[in-house]
Amino acid sequence: MSDVPWPVISIVILVTGVLIGILAIWRKLEDRRSGFPAQDERTKKITGKAATYAFFIGSYFMIALMVANLINLEFLGSPLLDAGYALVVSLLVQSLAFLGLRWYFNRKGEF
């Protein structure tokens, strides 16, 4: 992992972040021009419910990951994942859980 060209990867990450920001701003401006509200009561309720569930899923996943890492460290002598990878995996689980739950609650209709 030490032979990774970090300057190139840093530039790619920066460019990706800037492009996502530009697309998000462009979408908000297009929605505002077309007259759609940014959020209504239903959207806020769905987002709040999905965020709450994703928070708990992410928290329980991190607890399970820490326990598995501790058990692996005690019995095998080496950690299951490095700290950096564990953080990335936890962030991915929580983010994907939020996106999936928001999509599911949005398609589910009234609740």
C-alpha positions in Angstrom: 0.0 0.0 0.0 3.0 2.3 0.4 3.7 2.3 -3.4 0.3 4.0 -4.2 0.8 7.3 -6.0 -1.0 9.4 -3.4 -0.7 12.8 -5.2 -2.6 11.3 -8.2 -5.2 9.7 -5.9 -5.6 13.0 -4.0 -6.2 14.9 -7.2 -8.8 12.3 -8.3 -10.6 12.5 -5.0 -10.6 16.3 -5.1 -11.9 16.4 -8.7 -14.6 13.9 -7.8 -15.7 16.0 -4.8 -15.8 19.1 -6.9 -17.8 17.4 -9.7 -20.3 16.0 -7.2 -20.7 19.5 -5.6 -21.3 21.1 -9.0 -23.9 18.5 -10.0 -25.7 19.0 -6.6 -25.8 22.7 -7.0 -26.9 22.5 -10.6 -29.7 20.1 -9.7 -30.9 22.4 -6.9 -30.9 25.4 -9.3 -32.9 23.4 -11.9 -35.4 22.3 -9.3 -35.8 25.9 -8.1 -36.3 27.2 -11.6 -38.9 24.5 -12.4 -40.9 25.5 -9.3 -40.5 22.2 -7.3 -40.1 22.6 -3.5 -36.8 21.5 -2.1 -38.4 19.4 0.5 -42.0 18.8 1.6 -43.3 17.2 4.8 -43.3 13.6 3.3 -39.7 13.9 2.1 -38.5 15.2 5.5 -40.3 12.4 7.3 -38.9 9.8 4.9 -35.3 11.2 5.2 -35.6 11.4 9.0 -36.8 7.8 9.3 -34.1 6.5 7.0 -31.4 8.5 8.8 -32.5 7.1 12.2 -32.5 3.5 10.9 -29.2 4.0 9.1 -27.7 5.4 12.3 -28.7 2.4 14.3 -27.6 -0.1 11.6 -24.2 1.7 11.4 -23.8 1.7 15.1 -24.6 -1.9 15.6 -22.3 -2.8 12.6 -19.4 -0.9 14.3 -20.0 -2.7 17.6 -20.1 -6.0 15.8 -16.9 -5.1 13.9 -15.1 -4.1 17.1 -16.1 -7.3 18.9 -15.0 -9.4 15.9 -11.7 -7.4 15.8 -11.2 -7.9 19.5 -11.9 -11.7 19.4 -9.6 -12.0 16.4 -6.9 -10.1 18.2 -7.2 -12.1 21.4 -7.3 -15.6 19.8 -5.2 -15.2 16.6 -2.9 -12.3 17.7 -3.7 -10.0 14.7 -6.5 -7.6 14.1 -9.2 -8.5 11.6 -9.0 -5.1 9.9 -6.7 -2.1 10.2 -8.3 0.9 11.7 -8.4 2.8 8.4 -10.2 0.0 6.6 -12.6 -0.5 9.5 -13.6 3.2 9.3 -14.1 3.0 5.5 -16.2 -0.1 5.8 -18.3 1.4 8.6 -18.8 4.6 6.6 -19.8 2.6 3.5 -22.3 0.4 5.5 -23.9 3.4 7.1 -24.1 5.5 3.9 -25.4 2.6 1.8 -28.0 1.8 4.5 -29.2 5.4 4.4 -29.5 5.5 0.6 -31.2 2.1 0.4 -33.7 2.8 3.2 -34.5 6.2 1.8 -35.1 4.7 -1.6 -37.3 1.9 0.0 -39.4 4.3 2.1 -39.8 6.5 -1.0 -41.1 3.6 -3.1 -43.2 2.2 -0.3 -45.5 5.1 -0.4 -47.6 6.4 2.5 -46.6 5.0 5.9 
